[in-house]
Amino acid sequence: MYCHTKRGHIIRQLHGFLGSSIFAAHAENARAFARFFFLPRVLRPVGDCDPTTTILGYPSSLPIFVSGAALAKLGHPLGEINITIGVYTSPQNHLIQMVSSNASLPFHEIAKAARPDQTLFFQLYKPQDNILAEQRVRAVEGAGYKAIFLTVDAIVNARKDNTMAKGHHEIAYCYQRFVIYPDFQV
């Protein structure tokens, strides 16, 4: 990932700031994946294979969807809108996209970029204030999202002590620039 800082430098180490502060999940994921062995099935007849399916009753060209991920704007100024455009090439070739509560663009702007028959899901990090949470859900429904996934694995923002201890203050600047104060102009 890259981020333009106020000095014009590009930082590539952003993954260290955005990941867990002790990297335990990364190490465990690597260990778990190492235990899988893939046995490819070759020379099988696949001429009549149809991978289309439905996810929560909505059609998808493949049995997968694009899961919610934050901060796509760190890679490109259009951020999550690029994903929205990219997953839908035609009514016959499309995937469902889930938009994160922590997207780098407002959810209603991402929904406006979608095609009229494109399916979007929303990943909700519920605010502590129930009234605010209900308002968010109603706004997401009104923007045309078809399903809401309630995320319960992160009740507070993670501390990024590891990144700060390594002196990556410009990474913290990028995080604040794009997430906390997205309208701030340098």
C-alpha positions as CSV (number, residue, x, y, z in Angstrom):
1,M,0.0,0.0,0.0
2,Y,1.1,3.5,-0.7
3,C,0.3,6.8,0.9
4,H,1.3,10.3,-0.1
5,T,2.5,12.2,2.9
6,K,2.5,16.0,3.3
7,R,6.2,15.9,2.3
8,G,5.3,14.1,-0.9
9,H,7.0,10.8,0.1
10,I,5.3,7.5,-0.5
11,I,5.2,5.0,2.4
12,R,5.0,1.3,1.6
13,Q,5.0,0.0,5.2
14,L,1.3,0.9,5.8
15,H,0.4,-2.7,6.4
16,G,2.2,-2.6,9.7
17,F,0.0,0.2,10.9
18,L,-3.2,-1.3,9.7
19,G,-2.6,-4.8,11.0
20,S,-2.9,-6.1,14.6
21,S,-0.5,-4.6,17.0
22,I,1.2,-7.9,17.9
23,F,0.8,-9.7,14.6
24,A,-0.5,-12.9,16.3
25,A,-3.3,-13.4,13.8
26,H,-0.9,-13.1,10.9
27,A,1.4,-15.8,12.3
28,E,-1.5,-18.1,13.1
29,N,-3.0,-17.7,9.7
30,A,0.4,-18.6,8.1
31,R,0.7,-21.7,10.2
32,A,-2.9,-22.8,9.5
33,F,-2.6,-22.3,5.7
34,A,0.7,-24.3,5.7
35,R,-1.3,-27.3,6.8
36,F,-3.5,-27.3,3.7
37,F,-2.5,-29.3,0.7
38,F,-4.1,-28.8,-2.7
39,L,-4.7,-31.8,-4.9
40,P,-5.5,-30.3,-8.3
41,R,-8.0,-32.2,-10.4
42,V,-6.7,-32.2,-13.9
43,L,-8.1,-33.5,-17.2
44,R,-11.7,-33.3,-15.9
45,P,-14.5,-32.3,-18.2
46,V,-15.4,-28.7,-17.4
47,G,-17.1,-27.6,-20.6
48,D,-20.5,-27.4,-18.9
49,C,-19.4,-26.0,-15.6
50,D,-21.7,-23.2,-14.3
51,P,-20.3,-21.4,-11.2
52,T,-23.2,-18.9,-10.9
53,T,-25.0,-19.0,-7.6
54,T,-26.9,-16.8,-5.2
55,I,-25.7,-15.3,-1.9
56,L,-28.5,-14.4,0.5
57,G,-30.8,-14.7,-2.5
58,Y,-28.9,-12.3,-4.7
59,P,-27.2,-13.6,-7.9
60,S,-23.4,-13.8,-8.3
61,S,-21.3,-15.0,-11.1
62,L,-19.1,-17.0,-8.7
63,P,-19.7,-18.4,-5.2
64,I,-17.7,-15.6,-3.6
65,F,-18.1,-11.9,-2.8
66,V,-15.7,-9.1,-2.2
67,S,-15.6,-8.7,1.6
68,G,-15.5,-5.4,3.4
69,A,-12.1,-3.8,3.6
70,A,-11.2,-0.3,4.7
71,L,-9.0,2.4,3.3
72,A,-9.0,1.5,-0.4
73,K,-8.3,5.2,-1.0
74,L,-4.8,4.6,0.2
75,G,-4.2,2.7,-3.0
76,H,-6.1,5.0,-5.4
77,P,-8.1,8.3,-5.1
78,L,-11.3,6.6,-6.1
79,G,-11.0,4.0,-3.3
80,E,-13.9,1.6,-2.9
81,I,-15.6,3.0,-6.0
82,N,-12.9,1.3,-8.1
83,I,-13.9,-2.0,-6.5
84,T,-17.6,-1.3,-7.1
85,I,-16.9,-0.6,-10.8
86,G,-14.5,-3.6,-11.1
87,V,-16.8,-6.3,-9.7
88,Y,-19.6,-5.5,-12.2
89,T,-18.8,-5.8,-15.8
90,S,-22.2,-7.0,-17.0
91,P,-25.4,-8.5,-15.7
92,Q,-23.9,-11.9,-16.5
93,N,-20.5,-11.2,-15.0
94,H,-20.6,-9.7,-11.6
95,L,-19.7,-10.2,-8.0
96,I,-21.4,-8.8,-4.8
97,Q,-19.4,-6.2,-2.9
98,M,-19.6,-5.7,0.8
99,V,-18.7,-2.1,1.9
100,S,-17.0,-1.6,5.2
101,S,-18.1,0.9,7.8
102,N,-14.5,2.0,7.7
103,A,-14.4,2.6,4.0
104,S,-12.4,5.6,2.9
105,L,-15.5,7.0,1.1
106,P,-19.0,7.6,2.4
107,F,-21.2,4.5,1.9
108,H,-23.8,6.6,-0.1
109,E,-21.2,7.7,-2.6
110,I,-20.1,4.1,-3.2
111,A,-23.8,3.1,-3.6
112,K,-24.2,5.9,-6.2
113,A,-21.4,4.5,-8.2
114,A,-23.1,1.1,-8.4
115,R,-25.2,0.0,-11.4
116,P,-28.9,0.0,-10.8
117,D,-29.1,-3.8,-10.6
118,Q,-25.8,-4.3,-8.7
119,T,-25.9,-5.9,-5.3
120,L,-24.1,-4.2,-2.4
121,F,-23.8,-5.5,1.2
122,F,-22.7,-3.4,4.1
123,Q,-20.4,-4.3,7.0
124,L,-21.5,-2.5,10.1
125,Y,-19.3,-1.8,13.1
126,K,-22.0,-0.8,15.5
127,P,-21.5,2.5,17.3
128,Q,-22.0,2.4,21.1
129,D,-24.9,4.9,20.7
130,N,-28.0,2.9,19.7
131,I,-29.7,5.8,18.2
132,L,-26.7,6.5,16.0
133,A,-26.6,2.8,15.1
134,E,-30.3,2.8,14.1
135,Q,-29.8,6.0,12.0
136,R,-26.8,4.3,10.2
137,V,-28.8,1.2,9.5
138,R,-31.8,3.2,8.1
139,A,-29.4,5.3,5.9
140,V,-27.7,2.2,4.6
141,E,-31.0,0.7,3.7
142,G,-32.1,3.9,2.1
143,A,-28.9,3.9,0.0
144,G,-29.9,0.6,-1.5
145,Y,-27.7,-1.9,0.3
146,K,-29.3,-5.4,0.3
147,A,-27.8,-6.9,3.5
148,I,-26.0,-5.7,6.6
149,F,-23.3,-7.8,8.2
150,L,-22.8,-7.0,11.9
151,T,-19.1,-7.2,12.8
152,V,-18.5,-7.9,16.5
153,D,-14.7,-8.7,16.5
154,A,-13.5,-5.2,17.1
155,I,-15.2,-3.3,19.9
156,V,-12.5,-0.6,20.1
157,N,-9.9,0.7,17.7
158,A,-6.7,-1.1,17.9
159,R,-3.6,0.6,19.4
160,K,-0.8,0.8,17.0
161,D,2.1,0.8,19.5
162,N,4.3,-1.4,17.4
163,T,4.2,0.9,14.5
164,M,4.7,4.0,16.6
165,A,7.6,2.3,18.5
166,K,9.3,1.7,15.2
167,G,9.1,5.4,14.4
168,H,6.6,5.2,11.6
169,H,5.0,8.5,12.4
170,E,4.3,9.2,8.7
171,I,2.2,6.1,8.6
172,A,0.1,7.4,11.5
173,Y,-0.2,10.6,9.5
174,C,-1.6,8.7,6.5
175,Y,-4.1,6.9,8.8
176,Q,-5.3,10.2,10.2
177,R,-5.3,11.8,6.8
178,F,-7.5,9.3,5.1
179,V,-9.6,7.8,8.0
180,I,-10.0,10.3,10.8
181,Y,-10.0,13.5,8.8
182,P,-10.8,12.5,5.2
183,D,-11.7,16.0,4.1
184,F,-8.5,17.6,5.4
185,Q,-6.6,19.3,2.6
186,V,-2.8,19.4,2.7
